[in-house]
């Protein structure tokens, strides 16, 4: 069972604030890297013209992938 902390870290959320003048502010959290643009592209196309974008630290972060492979190097001498 996942602990609450790791569950919260893995949640992807889109938040929209709609102002009385029709502007919409969109905030994406929980998506690492530029893939957030793929997630929001269809929504933004339906909403209208994007006036500005501000990238968060999550946009510039990179996923860390660990490998279980190990490399060994052995040398032998002819003494």
C-alpha positions as CSV (number, residue, x, y, z in Angstrom):
1,X,0.0,0.0,0.0
2,X,1.4,3.4,-0.9
3,X,1.9,5.9,1.9
4,X,0.0,9.2,1.7
5,X,3.2,11.2,0.9
6,X,4.0,9.2,-2.3
7,X,0.4,9.3,-3.3
8,X,0.1,13.0,-3.0
9,X,3.4,13.5,-5.0
10,X,2.0,11.4,-7.9
11,X,-1.2,13.3,-8.3
12,X,-1.7,15.3,-11.5
13,X,-4.0,18.2,-11.2
14,X,-5.3,20.9,-13.5
15,X,-6.7,24.0,-11.8
16,X,-8.8,26.6,-13.7
17,X,-9.7,30.0,-12.4
18,X,-12.3,31.8,-14.6
19,X,-12.4,35.6,-14.1
20,X,-15.5,37.8,-14.6
21,X,-13.9,39.3,-17.7
22,X,-13.6,35.9,-19.4
23,X,-9.9,35.3,-18.8
24,X,-9.0,31.8,-17.7
25,X,-6.0,31.0,-15.6
26,X,-4.8,27.4,-15.8
27,X,-2.3,25.8,-13.4
28,X,-0.9,22.3,-13.9
29,X,0.8,20.4,-11.0
30,X,2.2,17.0,-10.7
31,X,3.4,16.6,-14.2
32,X,7.2,16.5,-14.6
33,X,8.7,17.9,-17.8
34,X,7.2,19.4,-20.9
35,X,4.4,16.7,-21.2
36,X,2.1,19.1,-19.4
37,X,1.8,21.0,-22.7
38,X,0.5,17.8,-24.3
39,X,-2.1,17.4,-21.5
40,X,-3.4,20.9,-21.8
41,X,-3.2,21.5,-25.6
42,X,-6.7,20.4,-26.5
43,X,-8.2,22.4,-23.6
44,X,-6.3,25.5,-24.6
45,X,-7.4,25.1,-28.2
46,X,-11.1,25.2,-27.1
47,X,-10.6,28.1,-24.6
48,X,-9.1,30.5,-27.1
49,X,-5.9,32.5,-27.4
50,X,-3.1,31.9,-24.8
51,X,-1.9,35.3,-23.7
52,X,1.0,34.2,-21.5
53,X,2.7,31.1,-20.0
54,X,4.8,30.8,-16.9
55,X,6.7,27.6,-16.5
56,X,7.1,26.1,-13.1
57,X,10.0,24.2,-11.6
58,X,8.2,20.9,-12.5
59,X,8.4,21.9,-16.2
60,X,12.2,22.1,-16.0
61,X,12.6,19.0,-13.8
62,X,13.6,15.6,-15.3
63,X,12.3,12.2,-14.3
64,X,14.9,10.1,-12.6
65,X,15.2,6.6,-13.8
66,X,17.3,4.0,-12.0
67,X,18.8,1.0,-13.7
68,X,19.5,-2.2,-11.9
69,X,22.2,-3.1,-14.4
70,X,25.8,-3.2,-13.1
71,X,29.0,-3.2,-15.2
72,X,32.0,-5.1,-14.0
73,X,35.5,-4.9,-15.4
74,X,38.1,-7.6,-14.6
75,X,41.7,-7.5,-15.5
76,X,44.2,-10.4,-15.3
77,X,47.9,-10.3,-15.1
78,X,50.4,-12.8,-16.6
79,X,53.0,-12.6,-13.8
